[in-house]
Amino acid sequence: MSDMGDGDLYDPDDLSDAELAGTASRSASDSAAAADAASASTTDADDIPERQSELEDIDTLSALDFDTPDVGDAEAEIDWSEVDVPALLAERDEFKSIAQRVQAEFENFRKQANTRAQADADRATGRLAEAFLPVLDAAEAAFLRHPDEVGPLLNQMLAELKKQGLETLDLDGQMFDPEVAEAVAHEPVNGGEPSVAEVLRSGYQWKGKTLRAAMVKTTD
């Protein structure tokens, strides 16, 4: 084999077959080693994010506090000898009394509100019924002249109004009562307590209260 100095050019023809084979083997080994190193470097680079994620998960789990408080220890720390049980019971009874009083006041308010609402509704419908009274007066006057023709209609009107709370005062032969009747004429007979001799204009009650007093002729 020919001697080669550093940096000297050499002729491959001067190398022996053994030297050529050794040189080729070293080149192949160097290439394989370089390829393995590159592959390992790529694999390590790919594993870095996954390993980093695993490390973060471990850090997160280690930061969590899974300790369960010991209730028994907390109860053990209470000194029941220092608890004023009668005072606690008295406070409980006071709060209970307040709650019952508030409940009773609410129930009273609810009942009063319902009563006021019903009274307002009765007054409103009473005004409507009162406004309808002239129609009834006209129907009664027509009934006196044409009883057969007007009678059925008048009776039907009175029946329907009675369902709503309107009632005709029946005062014929009754003792005179200024709460439900107004005397516009009087005929003395034998003296005594005055009574209703004739109804000149009908009176009406609305839900038990006098809506309009009757005009009557009295006698005694």
Secondary structure as GFF3:
##gff-version 3
##sequence-region A 1 220
A	DSSP	three_ten_helix	12	14	.	.	.	ID=ss1
A	DSSP	alpha_helix	17	63	.	.	.	ID=ss2
A	DSSP	alpha_helix	71	77	.	.	.	ID=ss3
A	DSSP	three_ten_helix	80	82	.	.	.	ID=ss4
A	DSSP	alpha_helix	85	145	.	.	.	ID=ss5
A	DSSP	alpha_helix	147	164	.	.	.	ID=ss6
A	DSSP	beta_strand	166	168	.	.	.	ID=ss7
A	DSSP	beta_strand	181	187	.	.	.	ID=ss8
A	DSSP	beta_strand	195	201	.	.	.	ID=ss9
A	DSSP	beta_strand	204	206	.	.	.	ID=ss10
A	DSSP	beta_strand	209	212	.	.	.	ID=ss11
A	DSSP	beta_strand	214	219	.	.	.	ID=ss12
###
